Every structure is written in C-alpha cells, then in structure tokens.
C-alpha cells in the first residue's frame, strides 16, 4: 500500500473507533452544551463576515465542497452572511462559475449591504421570502434547472415542522452523491428548555425532522462518518448524502 492510501486507511480506522467511544462522545456533548451557554459559536468570522458555526463544521463543509465540487450551493438562513461568503470563497477556489443561493425570510438591510459589497458577492444570489413558500420554491427550481451538481444547507427556522417541509422541498434539488446538510440538529441532545426563548426543543427540532424524513426517503443516508469524525458539531445526524 502506498503512503497516501496507508494514511487514509489509518484515518478511516481511527474515526470508526470514535463511534463506540462513549466517554469521548460524552465529553464532546458536554463541550457543546457548555460552549452554547457561553455563545461560543458567535465568535468567528469568514473573510470579514460573522459565521455562526463551530469551526469543526466549517471544516467538514470545506471537505464536502472540495470533494463534490458543486456548481450551486443553496442555503436557507442568511443572518450576517458569513456562510454565504464561505461557500462562495470555496467555489472561487475551485474555479469555474459556481454560485451560492441564499434564502431568508428577513434579509436585514445592513447585512445585505455588507454581503453585496464583499469581493465574493459576484457568486452570490439572494432571495427574501419564506424558504417553504411556493413562490420561493419556484424561484429556486428555476435557478437549479441548469445545474448539474447541487448541494443544500438548511439553517433557518429550527422547528420540526419547518425543517421537515424544507427537507421535502430541497431534497429534490440535491444531486446524486452530493449532500443535504441540516444544521442545529444538536438541539435534540441538549437539556429540556435549553432554548427557552425559541420554539424548538427536545422532540421538536431539526434532528427529529431528519429522523422522520429518512424513514420515507431511502435515496438519502445519514453519513455517520462525518459527525463521528467531528465529535464537536452542531449537526449530529445532519450530514445527509444522496445515494440514489
């Protein structure tokens, strides 16, 4: 076996052991809970724009984008725009004409202004409206129709009902062997009423939506290798791969 294959094999074998390491997983879950209490996830930016994600998940998304080489990344939830800038910068590194489509029910003017003034803005389109509305769905369908490799990230309203509806709509746009990433599934693993100012909670969150979606969509699988590798992630069970 050549050195590169040997390194990759050792990496895969090491990651596989994490799945059954209860102590390591408990430590990771404790870190997620404590760091969320301290709003740690709000501390980072990408090329000058706040990106409200754990660094580990940013690394995972980078690996996926580099591997899949999508020509369109669709993202629900824009906030400050850091994730849009991140995705656009990855597509810029890949070369070609790859684009990012961001959707949000409320794109605040100061955020829109900063995103549009950014050097990566030429690769970014934005739609203001509900990600689950028929009007937005049709706009997305039009943009997707000529694209061959499409990746989707869901990060808007985190209730079970909303995410499940997003999954039903946006899964249709994901190309085979690409990914549908559902963020903030970790809500299911936090203590009850952890988000006491939000409508989502245990039993009503992105992870429960993923579990229900997977039952009736055998063209997608949960890629356990990703969250096993990351350990610290906002998206356990949230990295879905389209396999057929």
GUMARSE-404316 format. One record per residue (C-alpha): residue in three letters; y, x, z. Coordinates in steps of 0.5 Angstrom, whole numbers, plus 500, padded with zeros to 3 digits. Layout:
GUMARSE-404316
<node aa="Ala" v="Y" u="X" w="Z"/>
...
***
This chain:
GUMARSE-404316
<node aa="Unk" v="500" u="500" w="500"/>
<node aa="Unk" v="507" u="503" w="498"/>
<node aa="Unk" v="512" u="504" w="504"/>
<node aa="Unk" v="516" u="498" w="502"/>
<node aa="Unk" v="510" u="493" w="502"/>
<node aa="Unk" v="508" u="496" w="508"/>
<node aa="Unk" v="515" u="495" w="512"/>
<node aa="Unk" v="515" u="488" w="509"/>
<node aa="Unk" v="508" u="486" w="512"/>
<node aa="Unk" v="509" u="489" w="518"/>
<node aa="Unk" v="516" u="485" w="519"/>
<node aa="Unk" v="512" u="479" w="517"/>
<node aa="Unk" v="506" u="480" w="522"/>
<node aa="Unk" v="512" u="481" w="528"/>
<node aa="Unk" v="515" u="475" w="526"/>
<node aa="Unk" v="509" u="471" w="526"/>
<node aa="Unk" v="508" u="473" w="533"/>
<node aa="Unk" v="514" u="470" w="536"/>
<node aa="Unk" v="512" u="463" w="534"/>
<node aa="Unk" v="507" u="464" w="540"/>
<node aa="Unk" v="511" u="468" w="545"/>
<node aa="Unk" v="513" u="462" w="550"/>
<node aa="Unk" v="517" u="467" w="554"/>
<node aa="Unk" v="521" u="470" w="548"/>
<node aa="Unk" v="523" u="463" w="546"/>
<node aa="Unk" v="525" u="460" w="553"/>
<node aa="Unk" v="530" u="466" w="553"/>
<node aa="Unk" v="533" u="464" w="546"/>
<node aa="Unk" v="533" u="457" w="548"/>
<node aa="Unk" v="537" u="459" w="555"/>
<node aa="Unk" v="542" u="463" w="551"/>
<node aa="Unk" v="543" u="457" w="546"/>
<node aa="Unk" v="545" u="453" w="552"/>
<node aa="Unk" v="549" u="457" w="556"/>
<node aa="Unk" v="553" u="460" w="550"/>
<node aa="Unk" v="554" u="453" w="547"/>
<node aa="Unk" v="557" u="451" w="554"/>
<node aa="Unk" v="562" u="457" w="553"/>
<node aa="Unk" v="564" u="455" w="546"/>
<node aa="Unk" v="561" u="462" w="543"/>
<node aa="Unk" v="560" u="459" w="537"/>
<node aa="Unk" v="567" u="458" w="535"/>
<node aa="Unk" v="569" u="466" w="536"/>
<node aa="Unk" v="567" u="468" w="529"/>
<node aa="Unk" v="571" u="468" w="522"/>
<node aa="Unk" v="568" u="470" w="515"/>
<node aa="Unk" v="574" u="473" w="511"/>
<node aa="Unk" v="579" u="471" w="515"/>
<node aa="Unk" v="577" u="463" w="516"/>
<node aa="Unk" v="573" u="461" w="522"/>
<node aa="Unk" v="566" u="460" w="521"/>
<node aa="Unk" v="563" u="455" w="527"/>
<node aa="Unk" v="556" u="458" w="526"/>
<node aa="Unk" v="552" u="463" w="530"/>
<node aa="Unk" v="551" u="470" w="527"/>
<node aa="Unk" v="544" u="469" w="526"/>
<node aa="Unk" v="544" u="463" w="522"/>
<node aa="Unk" v="549" u="466" w="518"/>
<node aa="Unk" v="544" u="472" w="516"/>
<node aa="Unk" v="539" u="467" w="515"/>
<node aa="Unk" v="543" u="463" w="510"/>
<node aa="Unk" v="545" u="470" w="507"/>
<node aa="Unk" v="538" u="472" w="506"/>
<node aa="Unk" v="536" u="465" w="503"/>
<node aa="Unk" v="542" u="465" w="498"/>
<node aa="Unk" v="541" u="472" w="495"/>
<node aa="Unk" v="533" u="470" w="494"/>
<node aa="Unk" v="535" u="463" w="491"/>
<node aa="Unk" v="541" u="465" w="487"/>
<node aa="Unk" v="543" u="458" w="487"/>
<node aa="Unk" v="549" u="456" w="481"/>
<node aa="Unk" v="551" u="451" w="486"/>
<node aa="Unk" v="551" u="450" w="494"/>
<node aa="Unk" v="553" u="443" w="496"/>
<node aa="Unk" v="556" u="443" w="503"/>
<node aa="Unk" v="557" u="437" w="508"/>
<node aa="Unk" v="562" u="438" w="513"/>
<node aa="Unk" v="568" u="443" w="512"/>
<node aa="Unk" v="572" u="444" w="518"/>
<node aa="Unk" v="576" u="450" w="517"/>
<node aa="Unk" v="572" u="452" w="511"/>
<node aa="Unk" v="569" u="459" w="513"/>
<node aa="Unk" v="562" u="456" w="511"/>
<node aa="Unk" v="565" u="455" w="504"/>
<node aa="Unk" v="568" u="462" w="504"/>
<node aa="Unk" v="562" u="465" w="506"/>
<node aa="Unk" v="558" u="461" w="501"/>
<node aa="Unk" v="563" u="463" w="495"/>
<node aa="Unk" v="563" u="470" w="497"/>
<node aa="Unk" v="555" u="470" w="497"/>
<node aa="Unk" v="556" u="467" w="490"/>
<node aa="Unk" v="561" u="472" w="488"/>
<node aa="Unk" v="557" u="478" w="490"/>
<node aa="Unk" v="551" u="475" w="486"/>
<node aa="Unk" v="556" u="475" w="479"/>
<node aa="Unk" v="555" u="469" w="474"/>
<node aa="Unk" v="559" u="462" w="475"/>
<node aa="Unk" v="556" u="460" w="482"/>
<node aa="Unk" v="560" u="454" w="485"/>
<node aa="Unk" v="561" u="451" w="492"/>
<node aa="Unk" v="562" u="444" w="493"/>
<node aa="Unk" v="565" u="442" w="500"/>
<node aa="Unk" v="565" u="435" w="502"/>
<node aa="Unk" v="568" u="432" w="508"/>
<node aa="Unk" v="571" u="425" w="511"/>
<node aa="Unk" v="577" u="428" w="513"/>
<node aa="Unk" v="580" u="435" w="510"/>
<node aa="Unk" v="586" u="437" w="514"/>
<node aa="Unk" v="592" u="439" w="510"/>
<node aa="Unk" v="593" u="446" w="514"/>
<node aa="Unk" v="585" u="447" w="513"/>
<node aa="Unk" v="585" u="445" w="505"/>
<node aa="Unk" v="592" u="449" w="504"/>
<node aa="Unk" v="588" u="456" w="507"/>
<node aa="Unk" v="582" u="455" w="503"/>
<node aa="Unk" v="586" u="454" w="497"/>
<node aa="Unk" v="590" u="460" w="498"/>
<node aa="Unk" v="584" u="464" w="499"/>
<node aa="Unk" v="581" u="469" w="494"/>
<node aa="Unk" v="574" u="466" w="494"/>
<node aa="Unk" v="578" u="459" w="492"/>
<node aa="Unk" v="576" u="459" w="485"/>
<node aa="Unk" v="569" u="458" w="486"/>
<node aa="Unk" v="570" u="452" w="491"/>
<node aa="Unk" v="571" u="445" w="490"/>
<node aa="Unk" v="572" u="440" w="495"/>
<node aa="Unk" v="571" u="432" w="496"/>
<node aa="Unk" v="574" u="428" w="501"/>
<node aa="Unk" v="570" u="422" w="503"/>
<node aa="Unk" v="564" u="420" w="507"/>
<node aa="Unk" v="558" u="424" w="505"/>
<node aa="Unk" v="554" u="418" w="505"/>
<node aa="Unk" v="558" u="413" w="501"/>
<node aa="Unk" v="556" u="411" w="494"/>
<node aa="Unk" v="563" u="414" w="491"/>
<node aa="Unk" v="562" u="421" w="493"/>
<node aa="Unk" v="554" u="421" w="491"/>
<node aa="Unk" v="556" u="419" w="484"/>
<node aa="Unk" v="561" u="425" w="484"/>
<node aa="Unk" v="556" u="430" w="487"/>
<node aa="Unk" v="551" u="427" w="482"/>
<node aa="Unk" v="556" u="429" w="476"/>
<node aa="Unk" v="557" u="436" w="479"/>
<node aa="Unk" v="550" u="437" w="480"/>
<node aa="Unk" v="547" u="435" w="473"/>
<node aa="Unk" v="548" u="441" w="469"/>
<node aa="Unk" v="546" u="446" w="475"/>
<node aa="Unk" v="539" u="449" w="475"/>
<node aa="Unk" v="539" u="452" w="482"/>
<node aa="Unk" v="542" u="448" w="487"/>
<node aa="Unk" v="542" u="449" w="495"/>
<node aa="Unk" v="544" u="444" w="500"/>
<node aa="Unk" v="547" u="445" w="507"/>
<node aa="Unk" v="548" u="439" w="512"/>
<node aa="Unk" v="553" u="440" w="517"/>
<node aa="Unk" v="557" u="433" w="518"/>
<node aa="Unk" v="556" u="427" w="523"/>
<node aa="Unk" v="550" u="429" w="527"/>
<node aa="Unk" v="547" u="422" w="529"/>
<node aa="Unk" v="540" u="421" w="527"/>
<node aa="Unk" v="542" u="415" w="522"/>
<node aa="Unk" v="548" u="419" w="518"/>
<node aa="Unk" v="543" u="425" w="518"/>
<node aa="Unk" v="537" u="421" w="515"/>
<node aa="Unk" v="542" u="418" w="510"/>
<node aa="Unk" v="544" u="425" w="508"/>
<node aa="Unk" v="537" u="427" w="507"/>
<node aa="Unk" v="535" u="421" w="503"/>
<node aa="Unk" v="541" u="422" w="498"/>
<node aa="Unk" v="542" u="430" w="498"/>
<node aa="Unk" v="535" u="432" w="498"/>
<node aa="Unk" v="534" u="429" w="491"/>
<node aa="Unk" v="539" u="435" w="488"/>
<node aa="Unk" v="535" u="441" w="491"/>
<node aa="Unk" v="532" u="445" w="486"/>
<node aa="Unk" v="524" u="447" w="487"/>
<node aa="Unk" v="524" u="453" w="491"/>
<node aa="Unk" v="531" u="452" w="494"/>
<node aa="Unk" v="533" u="450" w="501"/>
<node aa="Unk" v="536" u="444" w="504"/>
<node aa="Unk" v="539" u="447" w="511"/>
<node aa="Unk" v="540" u="442" w="516"/>
<node aa="Unk" v="545" u="445" w="522"/>
<node aa="Unk" v="545" u="443" w="529"/>
<node aa="Unk" v="538" u="441" w="530"/>
<node aa="Unk" v="538" u="444" w="537"/>
<node aa="Unk" v="542" u="438" w="540"/>
<node aa="Unk" v="534" u="435" w="541"/>
<node aa="Unk" v="533" u="442" w="545"/>
<node aa="Unk" v="539" u="441" w="550"/>
<node aa="Unk" v="539" u="437" w="557"/>
<node aa="Unk" v="541" u="430" w="556"/>
<node aa="Unk" v="548" u="428" w="555"/>
<node aa="Unk" v="550" u="436" w="554"/>
<node aa="Unk" v="555" u="433" w="548"/>
<node aa="Unk" v="558" u="428" w="553"/>
<node aa="Unk" v="564" u="427" w="548"/>
<node aa="Unk" v="560" u="426" w="542"/>
<node aa="Unk" v="555" u="420" w="540"/>
<node aa="Unk" v="549" u="425" w="539"/>
<node aa="Unk" v="544" u="426" w="544"/>
<node aa="Unk" v="536" u="427" w="545"/>
<node aa="Unk" v="533" u="422" w="541"/>
<node aa="Unk" v="539" u="421" w="536"/>
<node aa="Unk" v="541" u="428" w="532"/>
<node aa="Unk" v="539" u="432" w="526"/>
<node aa="Unk" v="532" u="434" w="528"/>
<node aa="Unk" v="530" u="427" w="530"/>
<node aa="Unk" v="532" u="426" w="523"/>
<node aa="Unk" v="529" u="432" w="520"/>
<node aa="Unk" v="522" u="430" w="523"/>
<node aa="Unk" v="523" u="422" w="520"/>
<node aa="Unk" v="525" u="425" w="513"/>
<node aa="Unk" v="519" u="430" w="513"/>
<node aa="Unk" v="514" u="424" w="514"/>
<node aa="Unk" v="515" u="421" w="508"/>
<node aa="Unk" v="517" u="427" w="503"/>
<node aa="Unk" v="512" u="432" w="502"/>
<node aa="Unk" v="516" u="435" w="497"/>
<node aa="Unk" v="519" u="439" w="503"/>
<node aa="Unk" v="516" u="443" w="508"/>
<node aa="Unk" v="520" u="446" w="515"/>
<node aa="Unk" v="520" u="453" w="514"/>
<node aa="Unk" v="518" u="456" w="520"/>
<node aa="Unk" v="518" u="463" w="519"/>
<node aa="Unk" v="526" u="462" w="519"/>
<node aa="Unk" v="527" u="460" w="526"/>
<node aa="Unk" v="521" u="464" w="528"/>
<node aa="Unk" v="525" u="470" w="526"/>
<node aa="Unk" v="532" u="468" w="528"/>
<node aa="Unk" v="530" u="465" w="535"/>
<node aa="Unk" v="537" u="464" w="537"/>
<node aa="Unk" v="539" u="459" w="532"/>
<node aa="Unk" v="543" u="452" w="531"/>
<node aa="Unk" v="538" u="450" w="526"/>
<node aa="Unk" v="530" u="450" w="529"/>
<node aa="Unk" v="526" u="446" w="524"/>
<node aa="Unk" v="532" u="445" w="520"/>
<node aa="Unk" v="531" u="450" w="514"/>
<node aa="Unk" v="527" u="446" w="509"/>
<node aa="Unk" v="524" u="448" w="503"/>
<node aa="Unk" v="523" u="444" w="497"/>
<node aa="Unk" v="516" u="446" w="495"/>
<node aa="Unk" v="515" u="441" w="489"/>
***
